[in-house]
Amino acid sequence: MLRMKKIAMLSLFSMSAFAASWTGYISESHCGAKHADGSDGSIKCVTGCVKGKGAAPVFVVGDKVLKLDAASTGKVMDHLGRKVTINGKLAGDTVTIDSVSAAN
């Protein structure tokens, strides 16, 4: 039984370690999905909260709000409040970004 649990955990970890691509919005930790529309108001609010109040940027995909690892935070600073496509890896609820670009 213990061996099956270890195999299941390793399989889950391996699956989440593969690179993937997602399109969503860069928001901030306090408001989360509230600012996932790319509007001028959302861009202004997210930018103000991240740069002015120290909120952490997050990545919103559908109804999921995902954290960014420390190394990925700097990669999204030019995209605050905007729609982006991210290539990276997901581990639990945290994304490690390999690349990020503006999306239409």
N, C-alpha and C positions, 0 to 999 in steps of 0.2 A: 504494500500500500504506500509506504514512504517513497519507494522508488517511482511509482506512478505520479505522485505529487511533484517530485523533483523534475520528472520529464515534462509534466504539464507546465510547471513554472518556467523551465528553460525554453519551451516552445513559445510561451507567451512573450518572454523577453526577446527571443529571436525575431518574432513577428514584428514587434514594435521597434526594433532596431533597423529595419529596412528603410531606405530613403523613400520619400513620397512627396507628392505635390498637392497643395491645397490652395484654394482661393477663398479669401475672406477679408476681414477688416482689422486694422490695428486700432485697438481701443486702449482703455486704461483700467486698472484694477478696481477702482471705486465704482465706476458706472458699468463696466463690462459690456454686455450686448446692447445697452441703451444707445450707444453711439456707433452702431454698425450699419450706417447708411451712407457714409461718404459726403454728407451735406456740409455746407460751410459752417453751420453751427456746431456740428459734431467735430469737425477738424479743429475749430477754435477751442472747444471745450477739452478735447483730448490733449491738444498741445499745451494748453494752460495747466492742466492737471499733472501732466508728465514733467514738463520743464519748469513749471512754477511751484507746484505743490509736492513734487517728489513721488507721484503715483507711478506704479510700475506699468509699462506697456504690456498689453496682452493681445492675443490673436483670437478673433472671433470667427468661427466657422459654423454656419447654421446656428444651432442653439447651444453650441459648446463654446466655452470661454477657456482658452488654453494659456498656460503660463509660458514665458520664454526663459530659457536658461540665461545665466549671467552674460555669457559670451555673445548671445544673440540680441540682447537689448540694443546695443549700439547700431546694429544693422537695420533697425526699423525706424530710427529717429527722423529720417527724411520722409516717412510715410505715415506719420501720426494722423489717425482719423480717416485714412484713405483705404480704398480697396487694393489688395495686393495678392500676388501669387507667391507662395513660399515653397521652396524645395528644402527638405530637411528630414529630420527623424523625430518620431514621437515616442516618448517613454512616459507611460502613465498619462498625466495631464500637462506635461512639459515638452515644448518643442525646442529642438536644437536646429537653428537655421543654417543651411548651407548657402542659400541665395534668396534674395527677395527682390521682386520687381513690381512696378505699378501694373494694375489690371484694369481692364475696361468694364 
